[in-house]
Amino acid sequence: MLTATALIHLAGGSFAYLRVELGELAGFIVAGNIIMDSLVGRAAVARSWTSYFATLLNHSPDDFRIHTNLLSGFNLLDPIAVAVLLFAALIAITSTRLTSYLNWIASAVNTLVILFIIIAGFANANPSNLTPFFPYGVKGAFRAAAIVYFAYGGFDAIATMAEETKNPSRDIPLGLLGSMSAITILYCLMALALVLMQNYKTLDVNAAYSLAFESIGWKWAKYLVALGALKGITTVLMVGAVKQARYMTHMARTHIIPPWFGLVNEKTGTPIHATAFMAVGTAFIAFFSSLDVLSGLLSISMLLMLTLMSVALLVRRHYLRGKTSKNHVFLLTILVLAIISSSVGTSAYWGLSSGWIGYCIGVTVWLLATAGLAFFVPQCREPKVWGVPMVPWVPSLSIFINLFLMGSLDYQSFVRFGICTVVMMAYYLFFGLHASYDAAHGMGDT
């Protein structure tokens, strides 16, 4: 992600980088997954808005949802989430500047609420809540890590603002590194404060922090936290609407999706069509789908996107048209495939077996393939402004970790992800591929 924005100053972020480095198909795959991340992620956040709103009014998190006899995971209909999403989209359509101002105000409030949660949580800590420390074992810890991965998907929103930044090669990588580091620390502190206040067995995933304060007798704090959460969630939804529109605008420029989505309204200066379309799609998902359904799907999509970014980095450093020999191209292809295959194999073994032989084989193949890249395939490029260190080891390790974590997720999430992927690929084969080909040859916008 950092390399993408440092080198390619376009609104497409990861999509633009993957399209340049691995070709249009890879770009479309990551773009489809990023859009799916945005749709599913904002839907999950919108449903959390309903939960915290209910606790603010002294109701249970699901009280304001419509209970039906539909399939489990889709049986709690959420009209409030739909209304909030449409309101956030309306603000994003009206003015990007207004969204920015509201974001600054909400960020200040959220910072104070987060600090209050951390300080108050540790002040009311009950160390016995940390026993047992690994209640679900190592596999449970990895599965939780895989699910929580989707929380980092929002950082790609910074990359989509490359065209609106004075010095994107310097400012965006610094912004990403700084924000990711700070938020990772705060995330860990808030999670620790939560489980110290309330035993993990009694946590309510829909509005955990509000109800945790209620459980320790700080009912007034429950309202403060719920109000802060509502402000923060609303901001996330508005920024997410801007991010989605930026991605669709860049995709529309390539004609992978209809150019109509890339049109910017002269009066508001915002891509109204893209924003409205994504808002309707997100609202539909939020109306039906519960958080547990959305989180697994979102994590798989995010992990796949990060894997592709790491592969693209290996290709960029080790391949240059006209300079890399055919033997090195062949070796690069074989070794990258070996890295991916060994990572997938280790991940599958983790989910299906309790032995150790598979890990020895998988990790050994991964080490040999990565070492082969390091010693036998010369690098053809050096980073000009900002670069990932220790290539190919760092991107190869990223591929291994992402695919390994992916194997910790549940079967149903993979089924849902597979269905979404089939739909995206069908669209690309029957429409996107031909439209972008025509555009590339000067016929796409006649």
N, C-alpha and C positions, 0 to 999 in steps of 0.2 A: 504493500500500500504506500509506504514512504517512497520507495523507488519510483512508483508510478507517478506520484505528484511532483517529485523532484525533476523528472525527465520529460513528462508529457503534461503540458499545462492546459488540459481540457476539462470540461465539466463532467466527462464520463468517468473519471476516477479509474477504478479497477477495470471497468469495461474498456476504456480507451487503451490502457496498458496491455491487457490481454489480447486485444484485437491487433495491436501492433506486433506483439512478440510471438503469439501462437496462432494468429489467423482469426478470421471472422467467426468460425464455428465456436472456438474456445471463448471468444469475446461474447458471443451470444449466450453461451451456457452460463458464464459468470454474470452477465447482465440479467438474464432471466432469474438467476438465483438471488441476485441482489434486490431485484424488484420484489421477488417472493419474500425475501427477508423483510423488506419494508412493509409489504402488505400484512404479513403475519405478525411481525413485531409490533406494528402500530395497533393491530387488532388486539393483541395481548395487553398492551399498555392501556388501551381504551377500556377493556373489561376490568382492569385494575382500578380505573377511575370510578367505575360503578361501585366496586367493593369498598373503596375508601369513602365514597360519598354516603354509602349506607351506614358505615360505622360512625361517620360524623353526625348522623341523625339517630344514633342509638339503635340501629338495626343490624341484623346479621348480614354478612357480605352478599348473600344470595337473595335477600328479601326483595330487592327491586328487579329481579329477573323473573321472566315468565317460565314457570315450570311446565314442561310438556312430557309426552310419552315417546319422544324421539329417541334415537340411539344414544347411549351413554356417551358423554363428551360433547354432544350437540343438542342436548335437551333443555339447556337453560338459556332461553332467548334474552338478549340484552338490548332493548331499544335505547337505553340511556347512552350506551357506548356509541351507538349509531349517531345520536344527536351530537355528542361531543366531537366525534370525528368530522362531521359535516361542518360544525362551527369552526374547528381548527382549520379546515380546508378553506373556508370562507375568508378567514383572516389571512392565510397564506396567499390567496388569490388577490385580495385587496391591495396588499403592499408587502414586499420583502422587508422594507425599512421598518414598518410597524411590527412585523414579526421579530426583527432584531431588537427593537426597543423592549418589547414585552419579554424577550428572552433574557435581556440584561436584568430587568427588574426581578423576574422569577428566579434567576440564578442567585441573586443576592439573598433572597428569602430562603431558597433551598439550602444554601451554604449554612445559614444560621440554624435551620432545622436539623441538618445532618450533624453539625457539631453538638447540638443539644441531645440528639439521640445517642451519640457516642459517649458523651460525658455522663448523661443520666443513666445510660445502660450499664456502664462500668461502675457507677456509684451504687447501683442496685444489683450488683453481680452476685450470683450464687454459684460458686465454683463447682458444687456438686452436679450442676446441670451438664458439665463437660464429661461426666462419667456415665457410660463408657465413651471414650474419646472417638472411637471409630465404630459406631453402632452397626453400620452396614458393611463393615470390612473394607478392604482395599477396592474391591469392585464397585461398591457403593460410592466410594470417594471419586473414582474415575468417572462413574456415570453422572454424578453431580457436576463434576468439572466439565463434562461434555455438554450438559444441559445449560450451564451458566455461560458457556461460550458465546451464546447469542447476545449477551449484554454488550459485547464489544463490537457488534455490527454497526452501531450508530456512529463509530469513529470514522467510517468511510464517508459520512456526510461531509466531513471537513475536506476530503479530497475532491468532492463534487464542486467545491467553491473555488477551484483553481483559477478559473477565468475571471473571478472577481477579486483576486488577491494581487497586491502590487508586486510582491516578490515571492511567487509560489515555491520556487526552488529552495528558498531558505525558510520562509515563514510557515508553510504547511507542515513540513517534516518536524520542525520545532514544536509547532502546536500539537501535532499528533503525539509526539514523544512525551511532552509535558503533561498533556491532558490524560493520556493513558496511564502514566506513572502515578499521577495524583489520584485518579479515580480508582485505580487498583488498590492503593493503600486504604482509601476511604471505604471501598467495598468490603475489604477484609475486616476493618475495624467495626463497621456496622453489622456485619454478619456475626462477629464475635460478641458484640454487645447484645444482639438479639438472643442468641442461645444462652448467654449468661443470665439474662433476665427471666427467660421462660424456657422450660424444658422442651427439647425438640419434638417430643411426642405430642405435645398439646398446641403446637403452633398452627395458626390458620394461614395457609399459603395465599389466600386472597387479600388479606389486609393484615399482614403479620405484625408490623410495628405498632399500629394503633391498638390492637388487641393485646399485645405484649405489655404495654404500659397499663392497660386496664387490669391485667392479671396481677400486677404488683401493687395495685391500689391507687395509681396515679391517673385517675379518670380524666382530670383536666388536661393532662399531657396527651391523652388519646385524641382529643379534639385538635390540639396544636399540630400533632403529627399528621393527622388525617388532612387538615387544611393545607399543610406544607406539601403533602403528597399530591393533593389535587392540583396545586399550583405547578409543581414540577412535572406532573404527567401531562398537563395541558400544554406546557412549553415543549415537551418532547414530541407531542402530536403535531404542533405547529411546525417545528423544525423538520420533523419527518416528512411533512407535506412538501416543504421546500426541497428537501433532498430527493424525494421521489420524482418531482417534476424535473429536476436537473438531469437525472439519469435518463428519463424518457425523452427529454429535449435532445440530448446528445445521440441517443439511439435513433431518434427520428431523422437526424441529420444524415445518418448512414442509410436510411430507408429500410432498415431491418423492420421497423414498425412504420406505420403511415406517417408521412411528413406533417400531417395535420397536427400531430401531437407536439411538434416542435415550434408551433407558431406562438409568438409572444404578443400579448395584447399591448397596443400602443399606449393606452391610457394608464394601465396599472403597471406595465413593465414586467409582467409575470406570465408564465405559460399556463393560461387558464384551462385549456383543454386537457393537458396532461394532469394537472392538479385535480380537476374535477373527476376525471376518469379513475384515477388512483383512489380518490376519496370514496367513490361508490364501491369499488372493489374491496377496499379495506373494511368499509361499513358492513358489507355482506358477510365477510368472514367473521367480524366481531359479533355480529348478531347471533350466529349459531355456535361458534367454536369456543370451547373452554380452554383455560390456560394450559392444562396438561397436554391437550392435543396440539396446541400451537408451539409449545416450547421444544418438543422433540424434533418436529419438522423444521423449525427455525435453526436449531443447532446443526443438523445435518447439512443444511444449505450453507450455513456460515463456514463450517469446517471444509466443505468441498471448495468453496470460493478461495479460502486461504491456501488450500493445497495447490490449486491451479496457479495462484500468484507465485508460490514458491517454485513451481515447475517453470513458470515463465522467467523467473530470475535466473535459474540455471541455464536456460536456453540463451538468454540475453548475454550472460557473461561468457559462455563457451561457444557461441555460434555467431558468425558474421558472414553474410552472403559475399561470396567472392574472395574471402580470406581463409575460411575454415576448409580444410581438405576433406575429400569424400570419406577417407578412412576415419577422420575425427568425427565427422557427422554421424557415421554409422556407429562408432563407439559411443558417442554421446547418447544416441537414441537407445542403444542396448542398455547402457548403464542407468539412464533415467527410468526406463521401464523396469529394470531390476530393483531400483529404489522403491518405486511405487508398488511392485508386486510383493516384495518382501514386507513392506509396511502393511499392505492389505492382508497378507497371509498371517502375519503376527497378530493383527487385530482380530481376524477370524478365529485363530487358535485361542486367543484370550476369551472370546465369547463362548466357544464350544468345548474347551478342554481344560482340565486342571493340572495337566502335566507340565514338564519343563523342556522337553526335547524340541518342541516347535519353536519356543522362544530362542533357543540356541541356534537353530537353523536360520530363522528369520532375521535375527539381529546380526548374525555373521554375514549373511548375504548383503544386508544393508551396509554394514561396515566396509565390505570389500568393494561394493559398487560405488560408494561415496569416495573411498580412497582411490579407486580407478579414475574417477572424474578429476580428483585433485592432482594426480601424478601423471596421467596419460592423455588428458584432453586439455590443451592449453587454453587459458582465458584470452579472449579477443578484445575485450573492452575493459576499461577502467572507469569507475564512477567519476564524473566531473565535479559534482557538487556534494552529494550525499550518497553513501553507498553502504550496503550491508557488509559487515566484516566476516572474515573466515568463510568465504565461499570456496567450495560448495558445501561445507559442513553445516552451516547454520540453516540454509534453505532445505537441505536434505533432512536435517533433524526436524524442521518444521513439518515437512511432508509426513515423516514417520509419526510424530505426535498427533497431528490432525487426524490421520487415518486410524490411528490406534484409539483415540478418543471416540471416533465415530462408531467403532465396534462396540462401545459400551452402551449405546443407545438401544431402545426397545424395537422389537420387530415391527410393531404397528407404525412407528414413525417412518421406517424405511418403506413400508407399503405406501403410505401417503406421499412420501417424497417421490417414489417411483411413478405414481399416477401423475403428479405435477410435472415430472420430467418428460413423460410421454406426451403430455399435452403441449409442453413448450417445444419439443422437438418436432411434433407434427406441424405446429404453426411455422416453425423455421423452414422445414422442408417444402411445405406447400405455398408459403407466402414470402417469408423473410428472405430466404436465399435468392429467389428470383428478383424481388424488388431491389435488394442491395446490389445484385449483379447488374441490373439495368441502370441503376444510379451510377455505378462505377464506370459504365460505358457511355454516360451522357444521355441516357434515355429515361431515367427514372423520374424526372420532374417536368415532363413535357405536358 
